[in-house]
Amino acid sequence: MKREERIDVLGVGVAGLPLAAVVERIEGWIEEGRRQYVTVTGVHGVMEAVRDAAVRRAHNAAGLVVPDGMPLVWLLQLGGHAEAGRVYGPDLMLALFERSRQRGWRHYLYGSTEATLARLAARLRQGCPGAAIVGSHAPPFRPAGVPEEDVVIAAINGSGADILWIGLSTPKQELWMANHRARLDVPVLIGVGAAFDFHSGQLRQAPSALQRAGLEWAFRLAMEPRRLAGRYLRNNPAFLWLLLARKLGLRHFPCA
């Protein structure tokens, strides 16, 4: 990622690019056969990177780290990237599936459950007729950082996919991409987290007005309080405090 197009958010270099520019960048990688991966991150991802150096390295080794939440967009805009916009995982997925109808790109889905993957593939094929989904895999639940089985890597490589979509939770998907990028022939890996659940109909997306106001977290908390309460109540105040501490020179966050 070019240094001039990013800002350092608590040690994570986030790109100040709008969605259309991110799609163009990914298209260039595919056409050139470059092997890159994209992390789609928000406050949760940044805070995981603050707490774990391996997660921070995984983010900063990516070809692009794009802002999946409005707080990061606002920081980018305040940092001089007036054109920056939210690169929402579900929107990025649809934009690239739509572009793939023109370019003939092939997609592989990795993550979630077999049932969710089946619904996801059916809905994507319905919404983007002609889009090629050449395979899918639902991995077993396991700790982050566990090496993938050779047979799964071989299946992905043998599929001829151009984009590998990773639908795991953060930071599992970032660590998985960083750890397996060298073993995979697919030009582009993209971690989109809950996009699999949204596009398969498992979860409701927040209304656009709440998303633009930076309140998607409140909607998701209302939908899944038991699972998400700890994340948001811990991360959001800590994120604001660390931004202030950095501004005051009380904390330093290495961007490596």
N, C-alpha and C positions, 0 to 999 in steps of 0.2 A: 504494500500500500504506500502510495506517495505521501511523504511527510507533510507536504503543503496542503493536502486535502483532508487532514484529520486534526482532531484535537485530543489532548490527553485527559481522559476522564478517570481520575484516581488510579492512573497507571495503565489504563486500557486505551489504545489509540483507535478512536471512533471516526469513521469517514463522514465528511459533510457533503454527501451526495444525495440527490433526490432519487426516487424509485426508478425513473426512466434512465438515469445515468448508470445506476447499478445494473439494470437489465442489459444496457449496452456493453458495460464492462464484462459481464459474464458471457455475453455473446462472443466478444472478442477472444476470451479464453478458450471457448469451445472451438471456434474456427481455427485458432492457432494451435490447438492441441495442448495447451498449457494445463498443468495439474495444480489446481488451487482449491481452497475451501473458503466458505463464507460463514461467519458467525453473525446471527441476528440477535442482538442483545439489548437489554434494558437495565433498569436499576438492579434487578435480581442478578443478572449476569455479571455486572460490574462488582457487586458486593461479594459474589462468589470468588471473583478474581482478586479482590482485596484480601480475602481470607486464605487463599490457596495459591501459591506461586505457580503451581503446575497449570491451574486454570488460567491465570494471567498470561503465561507463556503460550498456551493454546490459542487464546484470543489474538495475541500480538503476532503469532506466526501465520495467521490467516491472510489470504489475499485481500479480504475486506472484512471489517467489522462494521456493521450497519446498525443505526439506531432504531430499535423496535418500540421505544417508548418516548412520549413527549418530553419528559425531563431531559433526555439526552439531546433531543432536537433543539430544545430551548438553549441548552449549553452550547451547542454547535452554532446556533444563530448569534448568540452573544459573543462567541469567539470569532466572528467575522465570516461565517459561512451562511450568508443570507439565503442561499438557494437550498439549504439542507431541509429535508422533510422526513417524515416518518417512513421507514422501510419496514412495514408491518409484514411479518412472516407469511400470513395467509394471502396478502395482496401480492407479495413477491412470487409466491408459488403460482397464483393464477396468471400473473403477467408472463412468467416464463413458459407456462403451459400454452398460453395463447401464442407466444412467439414461436414455440416449437411446431405449431401447425404450419407455419411458413418455412421454417428451417429444417424440418424433419428430424428434430432431436428426439432421443429416446430417454425415458425416465425409469428409474428404479426407486422403489419405496422401501425404506428400512426403519422399523420401529413399531411401537404400539402392539396390537394383538392381531391375529389372523382375521378375526371378524371385522375389526375396524379397518384393516387394510383392504378387505374385500369391498366394504361400503365406500371407502375413500376412492378406490380405483373406479368403481361404477359411477360415482358422482363426477369424478374428473373426466371420464370418457363421455358422460352425458353433456357436461358443460363445455368441453373442448373436443368436439368430434374430430376424430382423426389423430388425436394425440396418442403417441405410442408409449404404453407402460409395459416394459419388457421384463419385469420381475418384481418380487417383493419378498421381504423376510421379516418375521416377527421374532426378535431375539428373546431368550429367556430373561427373567428379571435377575440381575446380578449387580455387584458393586461397580462403580465407575473405574475405568482403567483396565478391565480384564481384556486380554487379547481375544480378537475374534477368531473363530474356528477357520482353518484353512479352506474347508469345503464351502463356507459362506463367501469368503473372499474370492474363491475360484468361480462361484456362481455369479457374483456381481461382475467380475471381470469378463466372464464369458457371455454376459448378456448384451454387450455392446452399448451399454447405457452412456449417454452424454452428461446426464445430471443424476446424481445420487442424492435423494432427499432423506434427511435423517430426522425422525420424529421421536427423539428421546427427551427427557427432561434436562434442564441445565443444572449442573455442569457436565452431565454424562455425555451429551452430544458433542460438546466442544472437545472434551478429552478423547472421545472416540475418533473424531475427525483428525485431530492432531496425531494420534497414535497410529492411525491406519492409512493416512494419506499416501505414504510411500509404497504401500502394498497394493494400492488400487489404481487401475488403468483409467477409470472414469475421469474425464477432464475436470469436472466441478462437483464438489460436495457442498451441500447447503443444509445447515441445521435450523429447522423451523419449529421445533417444539410442539406447542399445542395446535399448530395449523392442521395436523392430521385429525385431531378431534373436532375442530371447527368444521372442516370441509367434509368430514364423514357424517356430520349431524349429531355427533356425540355431545357437543357443547354449544351453547349459544354465544355468539359474539356480542360484545358491548355495542350499544347504539353509537353511531358515528359522532354525535354531539359529545358524548362522554369520552370517546377516544380523543377527539380534538382538544378537549379540556384537560387531558391528562388524568382522567378519572376512571380509566378502564380497570385499574386495580380494584376500585371500590365495587364495580359491577361483578368482577370475577370473584371477589371475596364474598359477596352476597350469594353467588351461585355455588361456591365450594368453600364454605367457611371452615370446615374441619381440616381440609387439606392446606388451605392457603393462609389462614390467619397468622400462623407463626412466621411465614415468609414475609408478609407485608408489614406486620406490626414490628418485626425486627429490622427489616431492611430499609424501609422508607425513612424512619427517623435517623438511622445510622448513616444513610447516604447524605442527608442534609447536613448532619453534624460534621462528617468528614470533608465535605466541600468547604464548610466554614473553617475547619481546622487547617485545611490546606491554604486557604486564602490568607489566614492569619500567620502562616508559616510554622504552625505547630506540628504538622504532619507532612511527610514526604512519601511519595508513592512511585517506585521505580517503574518505568515503562519498558520492561524487558521480561 
